[in-house]
Amino acid sequence: RLKGGDPFLFGRTRTEIESLRANNIAYTYTPNISSCIAGPHLGGIPLTDAFLNCQSFGVWSGTDAFGKSIGTGSDCGDELGFTRDGLSVDTLVFLMIGRLDKLEGLCNALIKSGSIDGDMVDVINRRKWDANTPCAVIQNAGGRKLSRGKDIESYCSGIGDSPIQKVWRSTLGKIVSDIRNEDETIASVSP
């Protein structure tokens, strides 16, 4: 089976290898660069930036193994450590968001997790995201439209392909409406 990016990041590689081993089937895997890194880089978005004092990034799956999305039900983001001092990260990366309603739920959960009730110590010790926090959505990270009739050498070099990656830049409070304003028929940011 061919899988793009990093086969061990949010994939089934471990269980597939266990099955192959149990059945004495030879296999190989080749580590690659994950879309969580390649997508932002190809979109001109640095994950860290010393000038902005952005020293770390974290990667989360937007959907768990059971299909539940972050931001649905009682999730508010704190459970994953977005805001706790010592566990906070400067840049959040989410993969596999899919539908716009799931993206909207995630944005709302992040905004809610940034709402701080309590004393000033709480305010100082927590990261805060609000509706004005900058964000970007990357669709088809690093994707290319393949040209017809290409040979394997041309395919591997990317000659004749055109990029299909799409990047929307906005804020947590406006990203979903900005995407919908651009294309009111769009229901998902997944390929």
C-alpha positions in Angstrom: 0.0 0.0 0.0 1.3 3.4 -0.9 0.9 6.2 1.7 2.1 9.8 1.3 3.9 11.7 3.9 5.0 10.2 7.2 3.4 6.7 7.4 3.5 6.6 11.2 1.8 10.0 11.8 -1.9 9.5 12.4 -1.8 6.3 10.2 -2.4 2.6 10.6 1.2 1.7 9.9 1.9 0.0 13.2 -1.2 -2.3 13.0 -0.5 -3.0 9.4 3.1 -4.0 10.2 1.9 -6.2 13.1 -0.4 -8.0 10.7 2.3 -8.5 8.1 4.7 -9.8 10.7 2.1 -12.2 12.1 1.7 -13.6 8.6 5.4 -13.7 7.8 5.0 -11.2 4.9 8.0 -9.1 4.0 7.5 -5.4 4.0 9.3 -2.1 3.8 8.5 1.4 4.6 10.1 4.7 3.7 9.8 7.7 6.1 8.8 10.9 4.4 7.9 14.5 5.3 4.4 14.8 6.9 1.9 17.2 5.4 1.8 18.9 8.8 5.2 20.3 8.0 5.2 20.3 4.2 1.8 22.0 3.8 2.6 25.1 5.9 6.1 25.4 4.3 4.7 25.2 0.8 2.1 27.7 1.8 4.8 30.1 3.0 3.7 29.7 6.6 6.6 29.2 9.2 5.7 26.9 12.1 8.3 28.6 14.2 9.6 32.2 14.0 12.2 33.7 16.4 11.2 37.2 15.5 7.6 36.5 16.7 8.9 34.5 19.7 7.2 31.4 18.2 9.4 28.6 19.4 7.2 25.5 19.2 4.4 23.8 17.4 2.1 20.8 18.1 0.2 18.5 15.8 -3.3 17.1 16.5 -5.7 15.0 14.5 -8.9 16.9 13.9 -10.8 13.7 14.2 -10.2 10.8 16.6 -10.1 7.1 15.7 -13.9 6.9 16.3 -14.7 9.8 14.0 -15.3 12.4 16.8 -14.2 15.9 16.0 -12.5 18.3 18.3 -14.9 21.0 19.2 -18.0 18.8 19.3 -19.9 17.9 22.4 -18.2 19.2 25.6 -14.7 19.5 24.1 -13.3 22.9 24.7 -9.6 22.4 23.7 -8.2 22.5 27.2 -8.3 18.7 27.4 -5.5 18.5 24.7 -3.3 21.0 26.5 -3.7 24.0 24.1 -3.7 26.4 27.0 -2.0 25.0 30.1 1.3 26.6 31.0 4.2 24.2 30.4 2.2 22.3 27.8 1.2 25.2 25.6 2.6 25.5 22.1 3.0 28.6 19.9 1.6 27.1 16.7 -1.2 24.6 16.5 -1.5 22.3 13.5 -4.6 20.2 12.9 -4.8 17.4 10.3 -7.9 15.7 8.9 -10.5 18.4 9.7 -12.6 17.7 6.6 -16.0 19.3 6.7 -16.5 23.0 7.3 -18.8 22.4 10.2 -16.0 20.4 11.9 -13.6 23.3 11.2 -16.1 25.7 12.7 -16.5 23.6 15.8 -12.7 23.5 16.2 -12.4 27.3 15.8 -15.2 27.8 18.3 -13.5 25.4 20.8 -10.2 27.2 20.5 -11.9 30.6 21.0 -13.8 29.1 24.0 -10.5 27.6 25.5 -9.0 31.1 25.3 -11.9 32.6 27.3 -10.4 33.1 30.7 -12.6 33.4 33.8 -10.7 33.8 37.1 -7.9 35.8 38.7 -5.0 37.6 37.0 -2.6 34.7 37.7 -4.9 32.5 35.5 -4.7 35.1 32.8 -0.9 35.3 32.9 -0.4 31.5 33.0 -2.6 30.6 30.0 -2.4 31.2 26.3 -5.3 33.0 24.9 -6.9 32.5 21.5 -9.7 34.7 20.5 -11.8 35.4 17.4 -9.0 37.7 16.1 -6.2 35.1 16.3 -4.6 34.6 12.9 -5.0 31.2 11.3 -4.7 29.5 7.9 -6.4 26.5 6.3 -4.4 24.5 3.8 -6.2 22.2 1.3 -4.3 19.5 -0.7 -1.1 20.3 1.1 1.7 20.0 -1.5 -0.8 18.5 -4.0 -0.1 18.6 -7.7 -2.5 18.1 -10.6 -1.0 15.3 -12.7 -0.5 15.8 -16.4 -1.9 13.2 -18.8 0.4 10.5 -20.2 3.4 11.3 -18.0 6.2 8.8 -17.7 7.5 7.9 -14.2 10.6 10.2 -14.5 8.4 13.2 -15.3 6.0 12.2 -12.5 8.7 12.0 -9.9 10.3 15.3 -11.0 7.0 17.2 -11.0 7.6 18.4 -14.6 4.4 19.5 -16.2 2.3 19.4 -13.0 0.4 22.3 -11.7 0.0 22.9 -8.0 -3.5 22.4 -6.5 -2.7 23.4 -2.9 -5.1 26.1 -1.7 -4.4 28.3 1.3 -6.9 30.5 3.1 -5.6 33.0 5.6 -8.0 34.7 8.1 -8.8 34.7 11.8 -10.3 32.0 14.0 -13.6 33.9 14.1 -13.8 34.5 10.3 -12.0 31.6 8.5 -15.1 29.5 7.9 -17.2 32.4 6.6 -14.3 33.6 4.4 -14.0 30.1 2.8 -17.8 30.0 2.3 -17.8 33.6 0.9 -15.2 32.5 -1.7 -17.2 29.4 -2.7 -20.7 29.0 -1.2 -20.9 25.4 -2.5 -17.9 24.2 -0.6 -18.7 21.8 2.2 -15.3 20.4 3.0 -11.6 21.5 3.0 -10.5 17.9 2.4 -9.6 16.8 -1.1 
